[in-house]
């Protein structure tokens, strides 16, 4: 398929809810003409978002695939190749885990977390790279649990750490193609954007005590940082912008 001249496109994985949803809103507000929103199960959440974005006039295309399976990632990429001739932006927000102490994480939970949160990022990039345009940009969303201990966050913390290393390697390998790869490391977000996990109230209270900004983050805080790296940072390669209200400084 041939896109109109100057038409810009973006793919957001995990785009129907939370941080991914906020990123889709900002992209649709002024940065893209076509938005590919990946999600796995929640049709209602996608439909709600599509209806919300309809007034922008941006073309919205759903990509309903399970990123744990390499073959489904390839199917998703094949659909993208049918739907568009270019991809300007790719944002990886998809993640899943079991919230429990690392010592209690089962093998299947470990594999699921690594496959969806980290391996799928590389799988997708390998398959959509022919669509990526010179001057294109990629952002992977990580979290502060990659760099320091967060209770009941062990499996995802390891996965996010691996994701950040993947960003650095791809940044170097794709720089000569004119494609920038960077990451955002998000601090603890408000409860509206948090999945339920054990002892969350304790974690929230301790985080607030140490956060100079005096509040938890929002999905929109993270989305703004992602948009900055996608659209306004032409000489930034392989870096991770920490968005945590100053928590990491204390």
C-alpha positions as CSV (number, residue, x, y, z in Angstrom):
1,X,0.0,0.0,0.0
2,X,1.3,3.5,-0.8
3,X,0.8,6.3,1.7
4,X,0.1,9.9,0.7
5,X,3.1,12.2,0.6
6,X,4.2,13.4,4.0
7,X,1.8,11.0,5.7
8,X,3.2,9.8,9.0
9,X,2.5,6.5,10.7
10,X,3.2,5.0,14.1
11,X,2.9,1.6,15.8
12,X,2.2,1.4,19.6
13,X,2.3,-2.0,21.3
14,X,0.1,-2.3,24.3
15,X,-1.6,0.8,23.1
16,X,-5.2,0.3,24.3
17,X,-4.6,1.1,28.0
18,X,-2.4,2.9,30.4
19,X,0.7,4.5,29.2
20,X,0.2,3.1,25.7
21,X,-3.2,4.7,25.5
22,X,-1.8,8.1,26.6
23,X,0.9,7.9,23.9
24,X,-1.7,7.1,21.3
25,X,-3.7,10.2,22.3
26,X,-0.7,12.4,21.9
27,X,0.4,10.9,18.6
28,X,-3.1,11.3,17.2
29,X,-3.3,14.9,18.4
30,X,-0.8,16.3,15.9
31,X,2.0,13.9,15.0
32,X,0.7,11.1,12.8
33,X,-1.9,10.5,10.1
34,X,-2.1,6.7,10.7
35,X,-1.9,4.9,14.0
36,X,-1.5,1.2,14.4
37,X,-2.6,0.2,17.9
38,X,-1.5,-3.2,19.1
39,X,-3.4,-5.0,21.9
40,X,-4.0,-8.6,22.8
41,X,-7.4,-9.2,24.5
42,X,-9.4,-6.2,25.5
43,X,-11.6,-5.3,22.4
44,X,-13.7,-3.0,24.5
45,X,-10.7,-0.9,25.6
46,X,-9.5,-0.6,22.0
47,X,-13.0,0.3,20.7
48,X,-13.3,3.0,23.4
49,X,-10.0,4.5,22.4
50,X,-10.8,4.4,18.7
51,X,-14.0,6.3,19.3
52,X,-12.2,8.8,21.5
53,X,-9.6,9.4,18.7
54,X,-12.2,9.5,15.9
55,X,-12.5,13.4,15.9
56,X,-8.8,13.8,15.2
57,X,-9.3,12.3,11.7
58,X,-6.3,9.9,12.2
59,X,-6.7,6.6,10.6
60,X,-6.8,3.9,13.4
61,X,-6.0,0.3,12.7
62,X,-6.2,-2.4,15.3
63,X,-3.5,-5.1,15.6
64,X,-4.8,-7.9,17.8
65,X,-2.0,-10.3,18.4
66,X,-0.3,-12.2,21.3
67,X,3.3,-11.1,21.4
68,X,4.4,-14.2,23.3
69,X,4.3,-16.1,20.1
70,X,6.9,-15.3,17.5
71,X,4.6,-16.5,14.7
72,X,2.0,-14.0,15.8
73,X,4.6,-11.2,15.7
74,X,5.4,-12.2,12.2
75,X,1.7,-12.2,11.3
76,X,1.3,-8.7,12.8
77,X,4.3,-7.5,10.8
78,X,2.9,-9.0,7.6
79,X,-0.4,-7.2,8.2
80,X,1.5,-3.9,8.7
81,X,3.3,-4.5,5.3
82,X,-0.1,-5.0,3.7
83,X,-1.5,-1.8,5.3
84,X,1.3,0.6,4.9
85,X,4.5,1.3,2.9
86,X,6.2,3.2,5.7
87,X,6.5,3.3,9.5
88,X,7.9,6.5,11.1
89,X,7.5,5.7,14.8
90,X,7.5,2.6,16.8
91,X,6.7,2.6,20.6
92,X,6.9,-0.6,22.7
93,X,4.7,-0.5,25.8
94,X,3.5,-4.1,25.9
95,X,4.4,-5.9,29.2
96,X,3.1,-8.6,31.4
97,X,4.3,-10.3,34.6
98,X,3.5,-12.1,37.8
99,X,3.8,-9.7,40.8
100,X,5.6,-11.8,43.4
101,X,9.1,-12.2,44.9
102,X,11.6,-13.3,42.3
103,X,12.4,-16.4,44.2
104,X,8.7,-17.5,43.8
105,X,8.5,-16.9,40.1
106,X,7.7,-20.0,38.1
107,X,9.5,-21.0,34.9
108,X,6.4,-20.3,32.7
109,X,5.9,-16.9,34.4
110,X,9.5,-16.0,33.9
111,X,9.3,-17.0,30.2
112,X,6.0,-15.1,29.6
113,X,7.4,-11.9,31.2
114,X,10.6,-12.0,29.1
115,X,8.9,-13.0,25.9
116,X,6.2,-10.3,26.0
117,X,8.1,-7.5,27.7
118,X,11.5,-7.8,26.0
119,X,11.9,-10.4,23.3
120,X,8.9,-9.2,21.4
121,X,10.5,-5.8,21.0
122,X,13.4,-7.3,19.1
123,X,11.0,-9.6,17.2
124,X,9.0,-6.7,16.0
125,X,12.0,-4.6,15.1
126,X,13.4,-7.4,13.0
127,X,10.1,-7.8,11.1
128,X,9.1,-4.1,10.6
129,X,12.6,-2.7,9.9
130,X,12.0,-2.7,6.1
131,X,9.1,-0.2,6.7
132,X,11.1,2.1,9.0
133,X,11.9,5.4,7.3
134,X,15.2,7.4,7.5
135,X,14.6,9.8,10.2
136,X,12.3,7.4,12.0
137,X,12.4,6.8,15.7
138,X,11.8,4.0,18.2
139,X,11.1,4.3,21.9
140,X,10.8,1.4,24.4
141,X,9.1,2.1,27.7
142,X,10.9,0.7,30.8
143,X,10.6,1.4,34.5
144,X,12.7,2.2,37.5
145,X,12.4,-1.4,38.7
146,X,15.0,-2.2,36.0
147,X,17.7,-0.4,38.1
148,X,16.7,-0.8,41.7
149,X,14.8,-3.2,43.9
150,X,11.0,-2.9,43.9
151,X,9.0,-5.4,46.0
152,X,7.2,-8.1,44.0
153,X,8.7,-6.8,40.8
154,X,11.6,-9.1,40.2
155,X,10.6,-10.8,36.9
156,X,9.6,-7.6,35.2
157,X,12.6,-5.7,36.6
158,X,14.9,-8.2,35.0
159,X,12.9,-8.0,31.7
160,X,13.0,-4.2,31.7
161,X,16.8,-4.3,32.3
162,X,17.2,-6.5,29.3
163,X,14.9,-4.2,27.3
164,X,17.2,-1.2,28.1
165,X,20.2,-3.1,26.9
166,X,18.4,-4.1,23.7
167,X,17.7,-0.4,23.1
168,X,21.4,0.5,23.4
169,X,22.5,-2.2,21.0
170,X,19.8,-1.4,18.4
171,X,20.6,2.3,18.7
172,X,24.1,1.6,17.5
173,X,23.2,-0.9,14.9
174,X,20.4,1.2,13.3
175,X,22.1,4.6,13.5
176,X,23.5,4.3,10.0
177,X,20.0,3.7,8.7
178,X,18.9,7.1,10.1
179,X,16.7,5.4,12.8
180,X,17.0,6.6,16.4
181,X,16.3,4.1,19.2
182,X,15.8,5.3,22.8
183,X,14.0,4.5,25.9
184,X,11.9,6.1,28.7
185,X,12.3,4.8,32.3
186,X,9.1,5.5,34.2
187,X,8.7,5.8,37.9
188,X,5.7,4.7,39.9
189,X,2.5,5.9,38.4
190,X,-0.8,6.8,40.2
191,X,-3.2,4.0,41.1
192,X,-5.3,4.6,38.0
193,X,-2.5,3.3,35.9
194,X,-1.2,0.6,38.3
195,X,-2.1,-3.1,38.1
196,X,-3.0,-4.5,41.5
197,X,-0.1,-6.3,43.2
198,X,0.8,-7.2,46.8
199,X,1.7,-4.4,49.2
200,X,1.1,-1.7,46.7
201,X,0.0,0.8,49.4
202,X,3.4,0.3,51.2
203,X,5.2,0.9,47.9
204,X,3.2,4.0,47.1
205,X,3.8,5.6,50.6
206,X,7.5,4.9,50.5
207,X,7.8,6.3,47.0
208,X,5.9,9.5,47.8
209,X,8.2,10.1,50.8
210,X,11.3,10.1,48.5
211,X,9.9,11.9,45.5
212,X,10.9,15.5,45.3
213,X,8.0,16.3,43.0
214,X,5.6,15.3,45.8
215,X,3.3,13.1,43.7
216,X,3.2,9.9,41.7
217,X,3.5,10.1,37.9
218,X,0.7,9.8,35.4
219,X,0.5,8.1,32.0
220,X,0.5,11.5,30.4
221,X,3.8,12.4,32.1
222,X,5.4,9.3,30.5
223,X,3.7,9.9,27.1
224,X,5.1,13.5,26.9
225,X,8.7,12.1,27.4
226,X,8.1,9.5,24.7
227,X,6.8,12.1,22.2
228,X,9.9,14.3,23.0
229,X,12.2,11.4,22.1
230,X,10.2,10.5,19.0
231,X,9.9,14.0,17.5
232,X,12.3,16.5,19.1
233,X,15.6,14.8,19.9
234,X,17.4,14.4,16.6
235,X,20.9,13.8,18.1
236,X,19.8,11.5,20.9
237,X,20.7,7.8,20.4
238,X,20.5,4.9,22.8
239,X,19.6,6.9,25.8
240,X,17.0,6.4,28.6
241,X,15.1,9.4,29.8
242,X,14.1,8.9,33.5
243,X,10.6,10.2,34.3
244,X,10.1,9.7,38.0
245,X,9.6,13.1,39.6
246,X,13.1,13.0,41.0
247,X,12.7,9.7,42.9
248,X,16.0,8.3,41.5
249,X,17.9,11.3,42.9
250,X,17.1,10.5,46.5
